[in-house]
Amino acid sequence: MEPLRIEYNPRKGYQIVHRCQRCGHESRNIVLQDVAVQPDEQEAIYELMKHPKA
């Protein structure tokens, strides 16, 4: 799965959109910001917000 872009959902918050490199299926995962175990990397999220991969 390759991260493509960040989307905002009013009910779920920010989500990372991923695309399967084999079949092209896109899925979304909620961005984990303020958690103690494995939070998402803020710099990578900002980079995707600035430069989405289409």
PyMOL Python script that loads the backbone (N, CA, C, O; Angstrom):
from pymol import cmd

cmd.read_pdbstr("""\
ATOM      1  N   MET A   1       0.851  -1.176   0.000  1.00  0.00           N
ATOM      2  CA  MET A   1       0.000   0.000   0.000  1.00  0.00           C
ATOM      3  C   MET A   1       0.894   1.234   0.000  1.00  0.00           C
ATOM      4  O   MET A   1       1.835   1.347   0.786  1.00  0.00           O
ATOM      5  N   GLU A   2       0.575   2.144  -0.893  1.00  0.00           N
ATOM      6  CA  GLU A   2       1.328   3.389  -1.022  1.00  0.00           C
ATOM      7  C   GLU A   2       0.452   4.551  -0.561  1.00  0.00           C
ATOM      8  O   GLU A   2      -0.675   4.690  -1.035  1.00  0.00           O
ATOM      9  N   PRO A   3       0.947   5.391   0.356  1.00  0.00           N
ATOM     10  CA  PRO A   3       0.158   6.558   0.774  1.00  0.00           C
ATOM     11  C   PRO A   3       0.074   7.568  -0.364  1.00  0.00           C
ATOM     12  O   PRO A   3       1.077   7.875  -1.007  1.00  0.00           O
ATOM     13  N   LEU A   4      -1.140   8.086  -0.610  1.00  0.00           N
ATOM     14  CA  LEU A   4      -1.348   9.016  -1.721  1.00  0.00           C
ATOM     15  C   LEU A   4      -1.594  10.442  -1.267  1.00  0.00           C
ATOM     16  O   LEU A   4      -0.971  11.381  -1.763  1.00  0.00           O
ATOM     17  N   ARG A   5      -2.512  10.596  -0.317  1.00  0.00           N
ATOM     18  CA  ARG A   5      -2.919  11.948   0.093  1.00  0.00           C
ATOM     19  C   ARG A   5      -3.617  11.881   1.448  1.00  0.00           C
ATOM     20  O   ARG A   5      -3.910  10.803   1.966  1.00  0.00           O
ATOM     21  N   ILE A   6      -3.873  13.052   2.001  1.00  0.00           N
ATOM     22  CA  ILE A   6      -4.618  13.187   3.251  1.00  0.00           C
ATOM     23  C   ILE A   6      -5.970  13.817   2.915  1.00  0.00           C
ATOM     24  O   ILE A   6      -6.032  14.808   2.188  1.00  0.00           O
ATOM     25  N   GLU A   7      -7.042  13.244   3.441  1.00  0.00           N
ATOM     26  CA  GLU A   7      -8.382  13.795   3.263  1.00  0.00           C
ATOM     27  C   GLU A   7      -8.971  14.088   4.632  1.00  0.00           C
ATOM     28  O   GLU A   7      -8.599  13.468   5.628  1.00  0.00           O
ATOM     29  N   TYR A   8      -9.899  15.046   4.669  1.00  0.00           N
ATOM     30  CA  TYR A   8     -10.575  15.371   5.918  1.00  0.00           C
ATOM     31  C   TYR A   8     -12.018  14.920   5.850  1.00  0.00           C
ATOM     32  O   TYR A   8     -12.729  15.254   4.903  1.00  0.00           O
ATOM     33  N   ASN A   9     -12.458  14.163   6.843  1.00  0.00           N
ATOM     34  CA  ASN A   9     -13.840  13.723   6.974  1.00  0.00           C
ATOM     35  C   ASN A   9     -14.380  14.380   8.243  1.00  0.00           C
ATOM     36  O   ASN A   9     -13.782  14.221   9.307  1.00  0.00           O
ATOM     37  N   PRO A  10     -15.496  15.114   8.164  1.00  0.00           N
ATOM     38  CA  PRO A  10     -16.006  15.823   9.343  1.00  0.00           C
ATOM     39  C   PRO A  10     -16.320  14.902  10.527  1.00  0.00           C
ATOM     40  O   PRO A  10     -16.250  15.337  11.676  1.00  0.00           O
ATOM     41  N   ARG A  11     -16.655  13.666  10.270  1.00  0.00           N
ATOM     42  CA  ARG A  11     -16.995  12.742  11.359  1.00  0.00           C
ATOM     43  C   ARG A  11     -15.799  11.947  11.868  1.00  0.00           C
ATOM     44  O   ARG A  11     -15.752  11.591  13.046  1.00  0.00           O
ATOM     45  N   LYS A  12     -14.833  11.664  10.999  1.00  0.00           N
ATOM     46  CA  LYS A  12     -13.714  10.800  11.379  1.00  0.00           C
ATOM     47  C   LYS A  12     -12.396  11.545  11.505  1.00  0.00           C
ATOM     48  O   LYS A  12     -11.428  10.988  12.024  1.00  0.00           O
ATOM     49  N   GLY A  13     -12.333  12.778  11.049  1.00  0.00           N
ATOM     50  CA  GLY A  13     -11.087  13.542  11.118  1.00  0.00           C
ATOM     51  C   GLY A  13     -10.228  13.295   9.884  1.00  0.00           C
ATOM     52  O   GLY A  13     -10.731  12.914   8.827  1.00  0.00           O
ATOM     53  N   TYR A  14      -8.932  13.517  10.034  1.00  0.00           N
ATOM     54  CA  TYR A  14      -8.014  13.344   8.915  1.00  0.00           C
ATOM     55  C   TYR A  14      -7.788  11.860   8.644  1.00  0.00           C
ATOM     56  O   TYR A  14      -7.695  11.046   9.563  1.00  0.00           O
ATOM     57  N   GLN A  15      -7.701  11.533   7.345  1.00  0.00           N
ATOM     58  CA  GLN A  15      -7.488  10.147   6.938  1.00  0.00           C
ATOM     59  C   GLN A  15      -6.395  10.086   5.881  1.00  0.00           C
ATOM     60  O   GLN A  15      -6.288  10.969   5.031  1.00  0.00           O
ATOM     61  N   ILE A  16      -5.582   9.031   5.943  1.00  0.00           N
ATOM     62  CA  ILE A  16      -4.561   8.773   4.932  1.00  0.00           C
ATOM     63  C   ILE A  16      -5.191   7.864   3.884  1.00  0.00           C
ATOM     64  O   ILE A  16      -5.738   6.812   4.214  1.00  0.00           O
ATOM     65  N   VAL A  17      -5.110   8.273   2.623  1.00  0.00           N
ATOM     66  CA  VAL A  17      -5.623   7.453   1.525  1.00  0.00           C
ATOM     67  C   VAL A  17      -4.447   6.664   0.962  1.00  0.00           C
ATOM     68  O   VAL A  17      -3.431   7.232   0.561  1.00  0.00           O
ATOM     69  N   HIS A  18      -4.607   5.336   0.940  1.00  0.00           N
ATOM     70  CA  HIS A  18      -3.581   4.440   0.415  1.00  0.00           C
ATOM     71  C   HIS A  18      -4.088   3.768  -0.856  1.00  0.00           C
ATOM     72  O   HIS A  18      -5.293   3.571  -1.013  1.00  0.00           O
ATOM     73  N   ARG A  19      -3.178   3.414  -1.764  1.00  0.00           N
ATOM     74  CA  ARG A  19      -3.533   2.659  -2.966  1.00  0.00           C
ATOM     75  C   ARG A  19      -2.685   1.390  -3.023  1.00  0.00           C
ATOM     76  O   ARG A  19      -1.469   1.430  -2.835  1.00  0.00           O
ATOM     77  N   CYS A  20      -3.350   0.264  -3.285  1.00  0.00           N
ATOM     78  CA  CYS A  20      -2.658  -1.009  -3.438  1.00  0.00           C
ATOM     79  C   CYS A  20      -1.822  -0.952  -4.718  1.00  0.00           C
ATOM     80  O   CYS A  20      -2.324  -0.559  -5.771  1.00  0.00           O
ATOM     81  N   GLN A  21      -0.566  -1.338  -4.629  1.00  0.00           N
ATOM     82  CA  GLN A  21       0.312  -1.280  -5.787  1.00  0.00           C
ATOM     83  C   GLN A  21       0.036  -2.411  -6.772  1.00  0.00           C
ATOM     84  O   GLN A  21       0.460  -2.340  -7.926  1.00  0.00           O
ATOM     85  N   ARG A  22      -0.658  -3.437  -6.341  1.00  0.00           N
ATOM     86  CA  ARG A  22      -1.005  -4.546  -7.228  1.00  0.00           C
ATOM     87  C   ARG A  22      -2.285  -4.303  -8.014  1.00  0.00           C
ATOM     88  O   ARG A  22      -2.289  -4.351  -9.244  1.00  0.00           O
ATOM     89  N   CYS A  23      -3.379  -4.039  -7.289  1.00  0.00           N
ATOM     90  CA  CYS A  23      -4.691  -3.968  -7.948  1.00  0.00           C
ATOM     91  C   CYS A  23      -5.237  -2.547  -8.085  1.00  0.00           C
ATOM     92  O   CYS A  23      -6.193  -2.336  -8.831  1.00  0.00           O
ATOM     93  N   GLY A  24      -4.657  -1.564  -7.386  1.00  0.00           N
ATOM     94  CA  GLY A  24      -5.101  -0.183  -7.488  1.00  0.00           C
ATOM     95  C   GLY A  24      -6.233   0.193  -6.538  1.00  0.00           C
ATOM     96  O   GLY A  24      -6.721   1.322  -6.587  1.00  0.00           O
ATOM     97  N   HIS A  25      -6.663  -0.735  -5.668  1.00  0.00           N
ATOM     98  CA  HIS A  25      -7.736  -0.450  -4.712  1.00  0.00           C
ATOM     99  C   HIS A  25      -7.281   0.629  -3.727  1.00  0.00           C
ATOM    100  O   HIS A  25      -6.164   0.576  -3.212  1.00  0.00           O
ATOM    101  N   GLU A  26      -8.152   1.606  -3.468  1.00  0.00           N
ATOM    102  CA  GLU A  26      -7.839   2.660  -2.506  1.00  0.00           C
ATOM    103  C   GLU A  26      -8.590   2.418  -1.208  1.00  0.00           C
ATOM    104  O   GLU A  26      -9.760   2.035  -1.217  1.00  0.00           O
ATOM    105  N   SER A  27      -7.900   2.648  -0.077  1.00  0.00           N
ATOM    106  CA  SER A  27      -8.527   2.524   1.238  1.00  0.00           C
ATOM    107  C   SER A  27      -8.081   3.695   2.099  1.00  0.00           C
ATOM    108  O   SER A  27      -7.107   4.377   1.780  1.00  0.00           O
ATOM    109  N   ARG A  28      -8.804   3.923   3.194  1.00  0.00           N
ATOM    110  CA  ARG A  28      -8.528   5.051   4.083  1.00  0.00           C
ATOM    111  C   ARG A  28      -8.291   4.565   5.504  1.00  0.00           C
ATOM    112  O   ARG A  28      -8.957   3.648   5.984  1.00  0.00           O
ATOM    113  N   ASN A  29      -7.331   5.197   6.165  1.00  0.00           N
ATOM    114  CA  ASN A  29      -7.044   4.929   7.571  1.00  0.00           C
ATOM    115  C   ASN A  29      -7.033   6.255   8.316  1.00  0.00           C
ATOM    116  O   ASN A  29      -6.504   7.251   7.823  1.00  0.00           O
ATOM    117  N   ILE A  30      -7.617   6.259   9.495  1.00  0.00           N
ATOM    118  CA  ILE A  30      -7.663   7.464  10.315  1.00  0.00           C
ATOM    119  C   ILE A  30      -6.254   7.791  10.815  1.00  0.00           C
ATOM    120  O   ILE A  30      -5.519   6.899  11.240  1.00  0.00           O
ATOM    121  N   VAL A  31      -5.883   9.067  10.762  1.00  0.00           N
ATOM    122  CA  VAL A  31      -4.585   9.515  11.254  1.00  0.00           C
ATOM    123  C   VAL A  31      -4.595   9.450  12.781  1.00  0.00           C
ATOM    124  O   VAL A  31      -5.499   9.988  13.422  1.00  0.00           O
ATOM    125  N   LEU A  32      -3.605   8.801  13.355  1.00  0.00           N
ATOM    126  CA  LEU A  32      -3.467   8.709  14.807  1.00  0.00           C
ATOM    127  C   LEU A  32      -2.504   9.787  15.262  1.00  0.00           C
ATOM    128  O   LEU A  32      -1.313   9.732  14.955  1.00  0.00           O
ATOM    129  N   GLN A  33      -3.015  10.773  15.997  1.00  0.00           N
ATOM    130  CA  GLN A  33      -2.184  11.908  16.374  1.00  0.00           C
ATOM    131  C   GLN A  33      -1.730  11.859  17.826  1.00  0.00           C
ATOM    132  O   GLN A  33      -0.527  11.875  18.086  1.00  0.00           O
ATOM    133  N   ASP A  34      -2.629  11.801  18.752  1.00  0.00           N
ATOM    134  CA  ASP A  34      -2.276  11.887  20.168  1.00  0.00           C
ATOM    135  C   ASP A  34      -2.476  10.553  20.881  1.00  0.00           C
ATOM    136  O   ASP A  34      -3.310  10.428  21.778  1.00  0.00           O
ATOM    137  N   VAL A  35      -1.694   9.563  20.463  1.00  0.00           N
ATOM    138  CA  VAL A  35      -1.759   8.244  21.094  1.00  0.00           C
ATOM    139  C   VAL A  35      -0.369   7.873  21.600  1.00  0.00           C
ATOM    140  O   VAL A  35       0.636   8.354  21.077  1.00  0.00           O
ATOM    141  N   ALA A  36      -0.315   7.019  22.615  1.00  0.00           N
ATOM    142  CA  ALA A  36       0.963   6.642  23.204  1.00  0.00           C
ATOM    143  C   ALA A  36       1.682   5.568  22.383  1.00  0.00           C
ATOM    144  O   ALA A  36       2.912   5.522  22.359  1.00  0.00           O
ATOM    145  N   VAL A  37       0.917   4.712  21.717  1.00  0.00           N
ATOM    146  CA  VAL A  37       1.512   3.593  20.987  1.00  0.00           C
ATOM    147  C   VAL A  37       1.462   3.860  19.487  1.00  0.00           C
ATOM    148  O   VAL A  37       0.378   4.010  18.921  1.00  0.00           O
ATOM    149  N   GLN A  38       2.595   3.919  18.853  1.00  0.00           N
ATOM    150  CA  GLN A  38       2.753   4.081  17.407  1.00  0.00           C
ATOM    151  C   GLN A  38       1.925   5.199  16.791  1.00  0.00           C
ATOM    152  O   GLN A  38       1.074   4.923  15.945  1.00  0.00           O
ATOM    153  N   PRO A  39       2.139   6.443  17.179  1.00  0.00           N
ATOM    154  CA  PRO A  39       1.431   7.540  16.509  1.00  0.00           C
ATOM    155  C   PRO A  39       1.961   7.701  15.079  1.00  0.00           C
ATOM    156  O   PRO A  39       3.101   7.330  14.800  1.00  0.00           O
ATOM    157  N   ASP A  40       1.147   8.247  14.178  1.00  0.00           N
ATOM    158  CA  ASP A  40       1.596   8.502  12.817  1.00  0.00           C
ATOM    159  C   ASP A  40       2.638   9.614  12.830  1.00  0.00           C
ATOM    160  O   ASP A  40       2.568  10.531  13.648  1.00  0.00           O
ATOM    161  N   GLU A  41       3.593   9.528  11.928  1.00  0.00           N
ATOM    162  CA  GLU A  41       4.695  10.483  11.853  1.00  0.00           C
ATOM    163  C   GLU A  41       4.192  11.820  11.292  1.00  0.00           C
ATOM    164  O   GLU A  41       3.778  11.898  10.135  1.00  0.00           O
ATOM    165  N   GLN A  42       4.232  12.861  12.116  1.00  0.00           N
ATOM    166  CA  GLN A  42       3.674  14.163  11.752  1.00  0.00           C
ATOM    167  C   GLN A  42       4.340  14.754  10.512  1.00  0.00           C
ATOM    168  O   GLN A  42       3.656  15.330   9.665  1.00  0.00           O
ATOM    169  N   GLU A  43       5.648  14.624  10.391  1.00  0.00           N
ATOM    170  CA  GLU A  43       6.349  15.191   9.238  1.00  0.00           C
ATOM    171  C   GLU A  43       5.903  14.531   7.939  1.00  0.00           C
ATOM    172  O   GLU A  43       5.755  15.209   6.922  1.00  0.00           O
ATOM    173  N   ALA A  44       5.688  13.222   7.959  1.00  0.00           N
ATOM    174  CA  ALA A  44       5.221  12.511   6.764  1.00  0.00           C
ATOM    175  C   ALA A  44       3.804  12.937   6.400  1.00  0.00           C
ATOM    176  O   ALA A  44       3.473  13.045   5.219  1.00  0.00           O
ATOM    177  N   ILE A  45       2.972  13.177   7.400  1.00  0.00           N
ATOM    178  CA  ILE A  45       1.600  13.630   7.156  1.00  0.00           C
ATOM    179  C   ILE A  45       1.609  15.017   6.529  1.00  0.00           C
ATOM    180  O   ILE A  45       0.885  15.267   5.565  1.00  0.00           O
ATOM    181  N   TYR A  46       2.424  15.923   7.069  1.00  0.00           N
ATOM    182  CA  TYR A  46       2.518  17.275   6.508  1.00  0.00           C
ATOM    183  C   TYR A  46       3.027  17.230   5.067  1.00  0.00           C
ATOM    184  O   TYR A  46       2.554  17.986   4.219  1.00  0.00           O
ATOM    185  N   GLU A  47       3.974  16.360   4.791  1.00  0.00           N
ATOM    186  CA  GLU A  47       4.531  16.240   3.444  1.00  0.00           C
ATOM    187  C   GLU A  47       3.451  15.761   2.459  1.00  0.00           C
ATOM    188  O   GLU A  47       3.377  16.260   1.336  1.00  0.00           O
ATOM    189  N   LEU A  48       2.623  14.807   2.869  1.00  0.00           N
ATOM    190  CA  LEU A  48       1.520  14.333   2.013  1.00  0.00           C
ATOM    191  C   LEU A  48       0.481  15.435   1.806  1.00  0.00           C
ATOM    192  O   LEU A  48      -0.112  15.533   0.732  1.00  0.00           O
ATOM    193  N   MET A  49       0.260  16.259   2.825  1.00  0.00           N
ATOM    194  CA  MET A  49      -0.698  17.367   2.681  1.00  0.00           C
ATOM    195  C   MET A  49      -0.182  18.390   1.676  1.00  0.00           C
ATOM    196  O   MET A  49      -0.959  18.932   0.891  1.00  0.00           O
ATOM    197  N   LYS A  50       1.113  18.657   1.694  1.00  0.00           N
ATOM    198  CA  LYS A  50       1.702  19.630   0.789  1.00  0.00           C
ATOM    199  C   LYS A  50       1.842  19.101  -0.629  1.00  0.00           C
ATOM    200  O   LYS A  50       1.631  19.829  -1.599  1.00  0.00           O
ATOM    201  N   HIS A  51       2.205  17.813  -0.741  1.00  0.00           N
ATOM    202  CA  HIS A  51       2.506  17.222  -2.049  1.00  0.00           C
ATOM    203  C   HIS A  51       1.794  15.886  -2.228  1.00  0.00           C
ATOM    204  O   HIS A  51       2.440  14.841  -2.149  1.00  0.00           O
ATOM    205  N   PRO A  52       0.477  15.887  -2.467  1.00  0.00           N
ATOM    206  CA  PRO A  52      -0.240  14.633  -2.699  1.00  0.00           C
ATOM    207  C   PRO A  52       0.259  13.947  -3.968  1.00  0.00           C
ATOM    208  O   PRO A  52       0.742  14.603  -4.891  1.00  0.00           O
ATOM    209  N   LYS A  53       0.138  12.635  -4.003  1.00  0.00           N
ATOM    210  CA  LYS A  53       0.665  11.867  -5.144  1.00  0.00           C
ATOM    211  C   LYS A  53      -0.380  11.560  -6.205  1.00  0.00           C
ATOM    212  O   LYS A  53      -0.114  10.756  -7.098  1.00  0.00           O
ATOM    213  N   ALA A  54      -1.535  12.157  -6.143  1.00  0.00           N
ATOM    214  CA  ALA A  54      -2.626  12.013  -7.139  1.00  0.00           C
ATOM    215  C   ALA A  54      -3.378  10.794  -6.887  1.00  0.00           C
ATOM    216  O   ALA A  54      -4.329  10.494  -7.609  1.00  0.00           O
TER     217      ALA A  54
END
""", "prot")
cmd.dss("prot")
cmd.show_as("cartoon", "prot")
cmd.util.cbc("prot")
cmd.orient("prot")
